């Protein structure tokens, strides 16, 4: 039996530290259980499968660093209104217990991550593309603080990754998609207008089945 609701799929990308998580959380607040989040960060390959640069450091800032096919297959399931189970990625917390998460389908699917528009099968499924833009220095400071505080990454390694991995990947795989996006968010002020722009687009373009399920959230 075919599923009744045809979800509206939003893709969100931007430089590391640009504020994607902030907007993800604002959309969660707006839609509650009417939105599900599929984050590309949870699809990183283990360290032993990562490419190593000339300095001996694993480069996680490449599309090949993630299980793109698995991500795409999980997105297909969510669009078909089937639940998925994912293993949460722990970054460099190697001793952390394994955490499994069930993601249930919803009328709105938010697909977020560095390379969601670079992976062609995933990009082809997006109904709306959002690019989070932000001052590069601010992104750098946010990333450095997060790496040290939350991800157990030493300062020197974080600096190396930014200079040799993060920025080159941004310029090659992420920034070129900016001009294709439906909305470019200048993440330097209150988010209300940007959130409203996203809501207006959903209201105008989502499938009637999704709009009916979203009654009261738009």
N, C-alpha and C positions, 0 to 999 in steps of 0.2 A: 504493500500500500504506500503510495507517495506521501511525503510529508505535506502538511497543510500550509506551513509558513515558508515563504521564500525570504531568507535573511538578507539584510543590507550589509555589505562587507566594506568596512573602512580600513584603509592602510595608512599607517603613520610611521614616518621616518624622520631622521635628522642626525646631526652630529652628536656623538656621545657627550652627555652632559647638557644637551640643549633644553631639556625639560619635557621629554616624552612622557615620563612617569607621572609628572604633574597633570598633564592633560588626560592621561589614562584614568587617573583617580577622579578628575572632575567629571568625566563621562560616566564613570561608575556611579558617582553620586547622583547624576542625572537619571540614569536608567535602571539602577539597581540590578535585579535579576533578569532584566530584559536585555542585558548586554553580556556577552562573554568575551574574554580577553585571551588571545593566543599570542604569546610572546616568543619571538625567535630566540631570545636568550636561553630558553630552556632546551634548546636543540644543539648546543655545542658538543662537538666530539670530544672524547677524553684526550688528555695531554699527549699520550703516546701516538695519537693519530694526527697531531697538529704539525704543520710545516714549521721548521726552525730557521730563523734568519741567520745572517752571517756572523751575528754576535752570540749565537747559541740560544736565543730567546724564542720561545714558541710564539707564532703570530696568529692570534685569535681574530684579527681584523681583516679577514678574507671571507668571501662567500663560501669557500671550500672548507672553512673551519666548522661549519654547521651541517647537520643532517637535513639538507634542504628537501630531499625527497620525502622524508618522514614528515616534515612540517607540512608539505603540500598535501600529503595523504590525510593528515589529521584535519586540515582545513576542509578538504572535500567531505569528510565525515560530518563536520559541524554544519556545513552548508546543507547537507542531506538530513539534518536534524537528528544526528546520532551523537551520543556522548563519547568522549575520548578520555583516556587516562595517560598522563604524562609524568615523567620523572623530573622533579624540579632540579635545575642545575645549581650547584653549590659554589661555583667559581673556585677559589683556592682553599676553601674549607674542606680539605680532603678527609678529615676525621668526622665530619658532620654526618648524622644518620640520614639514610635515604628517605626522601619525602616524595610520596606519590600524590598526585592531585587529579581529581576527576573534573573535567570541564564539560558542563552541560550546554547544549545548543541554546540559542536565543535569537530573537528577531534582529538584533544588531550584533555583528561579529566585528570586533576590533583586532586587527592584525598589526602588531607593532614590532619594530626592530630595525637594525641598521640596514639590512639587505632585502627587505620585503618587496621592494620594487625592482631590485636587481635580479631576483629569481623569477624568470619569465612566466612559468606556470602559475605561481602565486600572484604575480602582478596582473595576470589576465583575469583573475577572479575578483579584483577590487572594483567596487562601485564608486568609490570616492577616495581620493588621495590627499593626505595632509602632510605638509613638510613643516617641521618645527625648526625655525631659524633662531639663532641666538649669537651674541657676541662671542667670538672664539676664545678670548681670554677668560670670560666668565665660564664657558664650557670647560676649559682646562682646569680652572680652580675647583669646579664642582666635581669633575671626574677624579682629580687627585685626592680630594677629601673623601670621596666615596670609596675609592680603591683602598685607601689606608684604613678607614674606619669600618667599612662594611665587608670588604672583600678580602681582607687579610693579605693585600699585595704591598710589598715593600715600596717605599717612596722612589728609590732609584729605578726599579723595574717599571713603575707606573710612568715615570718621566720618559724612559726609553720607549715604552709602548706608544706614548702619545706622539713622540717625534718620528719614530720609524714605522709605526703600524697604523695608529688611529688617523692621523692627518692624511697620509698618502691614500688610505682606504676611502676616507671621506671624499677626497678630490676625485678619485677614480670611480667609485661605486655608488656614492650617495648623492653628492651635490649635483651631478648631471641630471638627476630625476626631478630636481626642484622646479624647473620650468614646466614639467608635465603635470604638476600637482594642481588639484582644484583649489586648494587653500594653502597659502604660505603664512604661517603664524610667526609674527615677529614677537618672540617671547621676551618682551621687555616691559610689560605693563599688565594691567588687569586683564583676565582672560575672558570676561563675560561676553564681549562682542564676538570673539572667535568661537566660543561655545555656541552662541546664538546662530552664527553663520552655519556651523555644522548641523545644528538642529533644523534650520530652515531648509538646508539641502536634503536632509533625510525626509522631511515633510513633503518636499516637492518631488522626490525621485524614488523613494522606497516603494516596493511592491505593496499593493493594497493589503495583502495578507499580513505583512509586517506592520504596516501602519495600524491595522485593526488591533494587533497584539500590543501595540505601544500606546494605546489610548490612555491619556493621563500623564504620559512621560514627555510629550512634545508640546 
